[in-house]
């Protein structure tokens, strides 16, 4: 008669996912209400699925917006006029390259990367809170082995959760220049989408990507991360979030709009 003690080891792994920090856009130097400019004057308010007439062609209208039959009848260029839409579409392109010259397998600058991700998360949070449809594209990859991050624009808080989760999981290794990704996705985006490009690097592929977005009928805003990166050009609305004393000290982030 006696007691027997038996034990067993059970291996259990718990995973904790930490979402990126979200801060008010005013902290990052973006206008509090409409960081993408005055939406009343953007194609963002037009639904390309509903054509209600034509109007005189305006410089900057993409070829896909021209109404060719009306142009032939009027003997002058006419553009399609779309019905106003209650929902705006905002997609964020996140550039994981923080070193320049397409830094695949060459490491990253952690303060710039963290500020980059926090800025993208904060813009995403603003977009959903403002009732916009939100999408995310990034030239990094996820643990599932996807070639790059691709979340087409959609509405709702569930979309925000998907975007924040992707930003939390993404590997900081660029699989291609972000400008190449912009060119790949431009034609698939709904016409009139606003693209917000968050980047610590400007290069020729990025400038080519911005041109492709414009040709496809989209608006673009560039948010520069860090003190050293140069603006992509005078034709693009550009903002800067400075490193200041580091991303951890939010009070030390001093933004500046690039003139």
KEDREN-834226 format. One line per field, with one value per residue (C-alpha): residue number from 1; z, y, x. Coordinates in pm, whole numbers. Layout:
N
pos [NUM | ...]
Z [Z | ...]
Y [Y | ...]
X [X | ...]
//
This chain:
259
pos [1 | 2 | 3 | 4 | 5 | 6 | 7 | 8 | 9 | 10 | 11 | 12 | 13 | 14 | 15 | 16 | 17 | 18 | 19 | 20 | 21 | 22 | 23 | 24 | 25 | 26 | 27 | 28 | 29 | 30 | 31 | 32 | 33 | 34 | 35 | 36 | 37 | 38 | 39 | 40 | 41 | 42 | 43 | 44 | 45 | 46 | 47 | 48 | 49 | 50 | 51 | 52 | 53 | 54 | 55 | 56 | 57 | 58 | 59 | 60 | 61 | 62 | 63 | 64 | 65 | 66 | 67 | 68 | 69 | 70 | 71 | 72 | 73 | 74 | 75 | 76 | 77 | 78 | 79 | 80 | 81 | 82 | 83 | 84 | 85 | 86 | 87 | 88 | 89 | 90 | 91 | 92 | 93 | 94 | 95 | 96 | 97 | 98 | 99 | 100 | 101 | 102 | 103 | 104 | 105 | 106 | 107 | 108 | 109 | 110 | 111 | 112 | 113 | 114 | 115 | 116 | 117 | 118 | 119 | 120 | 121 | 122 | 123 | 124 | 125 | 126 | 127 | 128 | 129 | 130 | 131 | 132 | 133 | 134 | 135 | 136 | 137 | 138 | 139 | 140 | 141 | 142 | 143 | 144 | 145 | 146 | 147 | 148 | 149 | 150 | 151 | 152 | 153 | 154 | 155 | 156 | 157 | 158 | 159 | 160 | 161 | 162 | 163 | 164 | 165 | 166 | 167 | 168 | 169 | 170 | 171 | 172 | 173 | 174 | 175 | 176 | 177 | 178 | 179 | 180 | 181 | 182 | 183 | 184 | 185 | 186 | 187 | 188 | 189 | 190 | 191 | 192 | 193 | 194 | 195 | 196 | 197 | 198 | 199 | 200 | 201 | 202 | 203 | 204 | 205 | 206 | 207 | 208 | 209 | 210 | 211 | 212 | 213 | 214 | 215 | 216 | 217 | 218 | 219 | 220 | 221 | 222 | 223 | 224 | 225 | 226 | 227 | 228 | 229 | 230 | 231 | 232 | 233 | 234 | 235 | 236 | 237 | 238 | 239 | 240 | 241 | 242 | 243 | 244 | 245 | 246 | 247 | 248 | 249 | 250 | 251 | 252 | 253 | 254 | 255 | 256 | 257 | 258 | 259]
Z [0 | -88 | -309 | -654 | -803 | -1177 | -1385 | -1746 | -1934 | -2177 | -2424 | -2489 | -2682 | -2641 | -2900 | -2820 | -3108 | -3036 | -3270 | -3383 | -3174 | -3300 | -3238 | -3346 | -3690 | -3551 | -3360 | -3695 | -3852 | -4077 | -4086 | -3819 | -4034 | -4387 | -4404 | -4770 | -4870 | -4939 | -5045 | -5188 | -5485 | -5541 | -5761 | -5431 | -5411 | -5744 | -5800 | -6131 | -6147 | -6191 | -6487 | -6479 | -6773 | -6922 | -6862 | -7037 | -7024 | -6758 | -6768 | -6557 | -6638 | -6716 | -7052 | -6891 | -6782 | -7135 | -7285 | -7646 | -7796 | -7637 | -7753 | -8112 | -8096 | -7938 | -8155 | -7837 | -7543 | -7291 | -6963 | -6781 | -6488 | -6200 | -5927 | -5586 | -5350 | -4972 | -4927 | -5007 | -5079 | -4912 | -4967 | -4784 | -4957 | -4695 | -4805 | -4587 | -4743 | -4497 | -4649 | -5013 | -5334 | -5276 | -4953 | -4984 | -4729 | -4620 | -4290 | -4186 | -3973 | -3673 | -3564 | -3919 | -3957 | -3630 | -3711 | -4059 | -3921 | -3653 | -3911 | -4141 | -3851 | -3742 | -4094 | -4119 | -3791 | -3906 | -4238 | -4079 | -3808 | -4086 | -4271 | -4557 | -4722 | -4636 | -4810 | -4743 | -4970 | -4851 | -5012 | -4716 | -4657 | -4385 | -4197 | -4418 | -4701 | -4913 | -5169 | -5045 | -4829 | -5030 | -4862 | -5118 | -4995 | -4795 | -4513 | -4148 | -3825 | -3928 | -4214 | -3968 | -3760 | -4070 | -4159 | -3806 | -3782 | -4111 | -3995 | -3670 | -3845 | -4149 | -4200 | -4258 | -4573 | -4899 | -5174 | -5442 | -5465 | -5342 | -5672 | -5858 | -5624 | -5692 | -6066 | -6021 | -5819 | -5987 | -6249 | -5998 | -5764 | -5803 | -6007 | -5794 | -5502 | -5289 | -5228 | -4922 | -4965 | -4635 | -4703 | -4563 | -4912 | -5241 | -5562 | -5932 | -5893 | -5642 | -5876 | -6159 | -5932 | -5850 | -6222 | -6285 | -6009 | -6163 | -6511 | -6366 | -6226 | -5862 | -5627 | -5426 | -5105 | -4985 | -4615 | -4571 | -4267 | -4125 | -4160 | -4456 | -4723 | -5011 | -5149 | -5467 | -5664 | -5660 | -5822 | -5532 | -5203 | -4947 | -4568 | -4342 | -4001 | -3842 | -3632 | -3361 | -3049 | -3168 | -3224 | -2861 | -2741 | -2916 | -2777 | -2958 | -3305 | -3481 | -3818 | -4106 | -4430 | -4723 | -4925]
Y [0 | 343 | 648 | 687 | 1027 | 1056 | 1362 | 1459 | 1753 | 1923 | 2162 | 2468 | 2776 | 3093 | 3367 | 3732 | 3969 | 4334 | 4580 | 4886 | 5199 | 5434 | 5809 | 6110 | 6233 | 6580 | 6424 | 6324 | 6664 | 6567 | 6793 | 6678 | 6636 | 6566 | 6464 | 6381 | 6731 | 6877 | 6572 | 6791 | 6865 | 6514 | 6231 | 6044 | 6149 | 5997 | 5646 | 5515 | 5254 | 5524 | 5759 | 6038 | 6243 | 6414 | 6733 | 6930 | 6763 | 6904 | 6877 | 6580 | 6365 | 6012 | 5850 | 5601 | 5893 | 6026 | 5962 | 5891 | 5886 | 6221 | 6354 | 6257 | 6419 | 6739 | 6758 | 6823 | 6620 | 6524 | 6339 | 6109 | 6261 | 6024 | 6014 | 6119 | 5837 | 5842 | 5627 | 5724 | 5472 | 5510 | 5262 | 5278 | 5173 | 5098 | 5092 | 4854 | 4974 | 5209 | 5198 | 5285 | 5119 | 4831 | 4691 | 4326 | 4116 | 4415 | 4495 | 4797 | 5111 | 5021 | 5374 | 5456 | 5122 | 5157 | 5514 | 5399 | 5127 | 5353 | 5620 | 5369 | 5228 | 5575 | 5669 | 5339 | 5407 | 5757 | 5627 | 5376 | 5619 | 5869 | 5615 | 5555 | 5221 | 5110 | 4899 | 4812 | 4716 | 4665 | 4535 | 4307 | 3961 | 3781 | 3458 | 3274 | 3316 | 3560 | 3736 | 4078 | 4227 | 4284 | 4386 | 4544 | 4836 | 4753 | 4909 | 4829 | 4779 | 4423 | 4568 | 4782 | 4474 | 4296 | 4591 | 4632 | 4258 | 4264 | 4561 | 4377 | 4058 | 4191 | 4103 | 4411 | 4268 | 4432 | 4184 | 4455 | 4834 | 4987 | 5177 | 4846 | 4734 | 5057 | 4992 | 4635 | 4737 | 5066 | 4916 | 4688 | 4971 | 5127 | 5443 | 5754 | 5583 | 5793 | 5626 | 5727 | 5625 | 5596 | 5578 | 5657 | 5632 | 5809 | 5670 | 5639 | 5334 | 5528 | 5826 | 5591 | 5432 | 5771 | 5849 | 5516 | 5582 | 5921 | 5769 | 5514 | 5791 | 5788 | 6061 | 6019 | 6164 | 6088 | 6080 | 6097 | 5925 | 6072 | 6383 | 6296 | 6161 | 6403 | 6481 | 6287 | 6601 | 6924 | 6775 | 6541 | 6643 | 6558 | 6561 | 6477 | 6309 | 6383 | 6138 | 6396 | 6213 | 5878 | 5716 | 5611 | 5972 | 6072 | 6423 | 6456 | 6386 | 6721 | 6709 | 6946 | 6983 | 6986 | 7301]
X [0 | 133 | 106 | 253 | 319 | 319 | 384 | 376 | 519 | 284 | 437 | 223 | 315 | 114 | 141 | 91 | 26 | 102 | -68 | 127 | 84 | -186 | -159 | -368 | -275 | -210 | 80 | 226 | 166 | -124 | -434 | -676 | -988 | -870 | -506 | -548 | -651 | -993 | -1194 | -1467 | -1243 | -1113 | -1239 | -1260 | -1624 | -1721 | -1854 | -1714 | -1988 | -2254 | -2216 | -2475 | -2353 | -2052 | -1860 | -1591 | -1251 | -1019 | -639 | -535 | -839 | -710 | -781 | -1019 | -1240 | -1290 | -1635 | -1539 | -1890 | -1975 | -1638 | -1719 | -2063 | -1934 | -1622 | -1426 | -1301 | -1570 | -1513 | -1750 | -1937 | -1997 | -2257 | -2131 | -2045 | -2076 | -1765 | -1410 | -1138 | -801 | -519 | -188 | 131 | 398 | 761 | 965 | 1290 | 1461 | 1810 | 1749 | 1860 | 1619 | 1757 | 1656 | 1848 | 2055 | 1886 | 1683 | 1694 | 1478 | 1370 | 1259 | 1083 | 892 | 788 | 689 | 461 | 313 | 233 | 64 | -140 | -248 | -360 | -549 | -726 | -821 | -954 | -1191 | -1305 | -1385 | -1599 | -1358 | -1296 | -944 | -681 | -319 | -30 | 325 | 641 | 717 | 576 | 379 | 460 | 209 | 457 | 258 | 473 | 367 | 93 | -223 | -550 | -790 | -1004 | -1316 | -1515 | -1572 | -1382 | -1298 | -1096 | -902 | -823 | -693 | -471 | -332 | -267 | -76 | 130 | 207 | 320 | 500 | 866 | 1086 | 1240 | 1130 | 1052 | 1046 | 1069 | 744 | 715 | 699 | 422 | 231 | 255 | 132 | -172 | -270 | -500 | -674 | -776 | -1122 | -1099 | -1054 | -882 | -650 | -315 | -113 | 251 | 439 | 812 | 1155 | 1307 | 1238 | 1381 | 1308 | 1077 | 866 | 836 | 737 | 477 | 328 | 301 | 130 | -124 | -205 | -240 | -484 | -706 | -595 | -478 | -159 | -19 | 334 | 421 | 797 | 946 | 1265 | 1475 | 1696 | 1461 | 1398 | 1051 | 963 | 878 | 677 | 367 | 287 | 124 | 391 | 416 | 707 | 721 | 1057 | 1252 | 1316 | 1429 | 1298 | 962 | 929 | 902 | 582 | 606 | 937 | 800 | 800 | 622 | 664 | 473 | 713 | 671]
//
